[in-house]
Amino acid sequence: MEIKNVKRVLVKFSGEALAGDAGSGIDLEILKFVANEIRQLANANFEIGIVIGGGNIIRGVSAAEGGIIRRTSGDYMGMLGTVINAIALQEALEYLGLDVRVQSAIDITEVCEKYIYRKAIRHLEKNRIVVFGAGTGNPFFTTDTAATLRAVEIGADLIIKATKVDGVYDKDPNKFSDAKLLKTLNYDEALRDHIRVMDDTAIALAKDNKLPILVCNMFKEGNLNAILTECSGEYSIVS
């Protein structure tokens, strides 16, 4: 895949990453860091969509574990958590002078737009960053799947899964010093080996639509921009 031919990207951030060492809530320094990384992409004239998780606030699966909260309600609570993160990111990006819109898959018209894909594309064409909140709008689907779905809908050239590691490894690099970075792998290998960079539904949807997935470390300063503009740095491509 020719990374240098990419124009429109969908970046997926985890909500947990925003929490920092606190484990929950939003670490403002990390929020500022993420916003600066996105600004570099915007300054390089990429059209940018963003999906951010809500795990720093609540996860539907975890909320439903005790049996008091049903999984459906827990997932809707998680969707609201992603909207909170989306609004926080919008504020951080606007503070840097960027033009941003939040679109939600569920109606919260007092705080953000409703997701309409034609409107989202128009925003992107006008060089506005679009942050997609509330997942797919349906319970039982992850924000990874939401990110792949939105990427397909807006015609993104690439989906970037921004993580805490440099890419996909053959085993956990935090546990094994001899873990090897897999520079490239195909969708079938990712599904067969249950590569956990994204859930299987997200990978299968990407496969059906021939959408490449780039996995990289979000905490290396300038990493996203270097990968997309210079094809440098460590990362993995699933295609």
C-alpha positions in Angstrom: 0.0 0.0 0.0 1.3 3.5 -0.9 0.9 5.5 2.3 2.0 8.6 0.4 -1.2 8.5 -1.7 -3.5 9.0 1.3 -5.7 12.1 1.4 -8.5 11.3 3.8 -7.9 9.4 7.0 -10.0 8.1 9.9 -8.0 8.1 13.2 -9.2 5.8 16.0 -8.1 6.7 19.5 -9.0 4.7 22.6 -10.8 6.4 25.4 -8.6 4.7 28.0 -5.5 6.5 26.5 -7.0 9.9 27.5 -7.1 8.8 31.2 -3.4 8.6 31.6 -2.1 7.2 34.9 -5.3 8.1 36.7 -7.1 5.2 34.9 -10.3 7.2 34.4 -11.5 10.7 33.4 -9.5 12.9 31.0 -5.9 13.9 31.5 -5.7 17.4 30.0 -2.0 17.0 29.2 -2.7 13.9 27.1 -5.7 15.7 25.5 -3.4 18.5 24.5 -0.8 16.1 23.1 -3.4 14.3 21.0 -4.8 17.6 19.7 -1.3 18.7 18.7 -0.7 15.4 16.8 -4.0 15.9 14.9 -3.0 19.5 14.2 0.1 18.3 12.4 -2.0 16.1 10.1 -4.4 19.1 9.5 -1.4 21.3 8.6 -0.2 18.7 6.1 -3.6 19.0 4.4 -5.1 15.6 5.3 -8.8 15.4 5.6 -9.4 14.0 9.1 -12.2 12.0 10.7 -11.8 10.8 14.3 -13.5 8.2 16.4 -12.6 8.0 20.1 -13.7 5.4 22.6 -15.3 5.9 26.0 -13.5 3.4 28.1 -12.0 6.1 30.4 -15.6 7.0 31.4 -17.5 3.7 31.2 -17.5 0.5 29.2 -20.8 -1.2 28.4 -19.4 -4.7 28.9 -18.0 -3.9 32.3 -21.1 -2.0 33.4 -23.2 -5.1 32.7 -21.0 -7.6 34.5 -22.8 -7.3 37.8 -26.2 -8.0 36.4 -27.8 -4.8 37.7 -27.3 -2.9 34.4 -28.4 -4.6 31.2 -25.8 -4.8 28.4 -28.0 -2.7 26.1 -28.2 0.1 28.7 -24.5 -0.3 29.5 -23.6 0.2 25.8 -25.7 3.3 25.5 -24.0 4.7 28.6 -20.7 3.9 26.9 -21.9 5.8 23.8 -22.6 8.9 25.9 -19.0 8.5 27.3 -17.6 8.7 23.7 -19.6 11.9 23.1 -18.0 13.5 26.3 -14.6 12.6 24.9 -15.5 13.9 21.4 -16.6 17.3 22.9 -13.4 17.5 24.9 -11.3 16.8 21.8 -13.3 19.3 19.9 -12.5 21.9 22.5 -8.8 21.1 22.5 -8.6 21.2 18.7 -10.5 24.5 18.5 -8.2 26.0 21.1 -5.4 25.3 18.6 -7.3 27.2 15.9 -8.8 24.2 14.0 -12.3 24.0 12.6 -14.1 21.0 14.1 -17.5 19.4 14.1 -18.8 16.6 16.4 -21.4 14.3 14.9 -23.3 11.9 17.1 -24.9 8.6 16.0 -27.7 9.3 18.6 -29.6 12.6 18.9 -28.0 15.1 21.3 -28.8 18.2 19.2 -28.1 20.6 22.1 -24.4 19.7 22.1 -23.5 18.4 18.7 -24.8 17.6 15.2 -26.5 14.3 14.3 -24.4 12.1 12.1 -25.3 12.4 8.4 -22.7 11.0 6.2 -23.2 13.5 3.3 -22.8 16.4 5.8 -19.7 14.7 7.2 -18.2 14.5 3.8 -19.0 18.1 3.1 -17.3 19.1 6.3 -14.2 17.2 5.3 -14.2 18.8 1.9 -14.1 22.1 3.6 -11.1 21.0 5.7 -13.1 20.7 8.9 -12.1 17.9 11.2 -15.1 15.6 12.1 -15.2 13.8 15.4 -17.7 10.9 15.3 -19.3 10.2 18.7 -21.7 7.5 20.1 -20.2 4.6 18.2 -22.5 3.1 15.6 -25.6 4.2 17.6 -26.4 0.6 18.3 -25.5 -1.6 21.4 -23.2 -4.6 21.0 -20.9 -2.9 18.6 -17.5 -1.6 19.6 -16.0 1.8 18.7 -13.5 -0.1 16.6 -16.3 -1.3 14.4 -17.8 2.2 14.5 -14.4 3.6 13.3 -14.3 1.1 10.4 -17.9 1.8 9.5 -17.4 5.6 9.4 -14.2 5.2 7.5 -16.0 3.2 4.8 -18.9 5.6 4.7 -16.8 8.8 4.3 -14.5 7.1 1.7 -11.4 7.2 3.8 -8.2 5.9 2.2 -6.9 4.5 5.4 -7.9 3.9 9.0 -5.3 4.6 11.6 -5.5 2.6 14.9 -3.5 4.8 17.3 -2.3 2.6 20.2 0.3 2.4 22.9 2.6 0.1 20.8 4.5 0.6 17.5 2.3 -1.9 15.6 1.3 -5.5 15.5 3.7 -7.9 17.1 3.8 -11.7 17.0 3.5 -11.7 20.8 3.1 -9.2 23.6 6.1 -6.9 23.4 5.5 -5.9 27.1 6.1 -9.5 28.1 8.5 -10.9 25.6 11.8 -9.2 24.7 12.0 -11.2 21.5 8.6 -10.0 20.2 8.8 -9.1 16.5 7.0 -6.3 14.8 4.9 -7.5 11.8 5.3 -4.8 9.2 2.5 -6.2 7.0 -0.2 -8.8 7.3 -3.4 -9.5 5.5 -6.9 -9.4 6.8 -7.2 -13.2 6.8 -4.1 -13.6 8.9 -5.4 -11.0 11.4 -8.7 -12.8 11.6 -7.2 -16.3 11.8 -4.8 -15.3 14.5 -7.3 -13.1 16.3 -4.9 -10.1 16.2 -6.4 -7.9 18.9 -5.5 -4.5 17.5 -9.2 -4.3 16.4 -12.1 -6.7 17.0 -12.9 -9.3 14.3 -16.0 -7.4 13.2 -14.0 -4.3 12.4 -11.3 -6.3 10.6 -13.9 -8.2 8.6 -15.7 -5.0 7.6 -12.3 -3.5 6.5 -11.6 -6.6 4.5 -15.0 -6.5 2.7 -14.3 -2.9 1.7 -10.5 -3.2 1.0 -9.8 -0.6 3.6 -6.2 -0.7 4.9 -5.6 -0.5 8.7 -2.4 1.2 9.9 -1.5 0.5 13.5 1.0 2.8 15.2 2.1 4.3 18.5 0.1 7.5 19.4 2.4 8.5 22.1 5.5 9.2 20.0 5.5 12.9 19.2 5.1 13.6 15.5 4.6 9.9 14.7 1.3 10.2 12.8 2.5 13.0 10.6 5.9 11.3 9.9 4.2 8.0 8.9 1.8 9.6 6.5 4.1 12.3 5.0 7.5 10.6 5.1 6.6 6.9 5.4 9.0 6.7 8.3 8.7 5.3 11.8 7.5 2.0 13.1 4.0 0.8 12.2 2.0 -2.2 10.8 -0.4 -2.3 7.9 -3.2 -4.8 7.7 -4.5 -5.0 4.1 
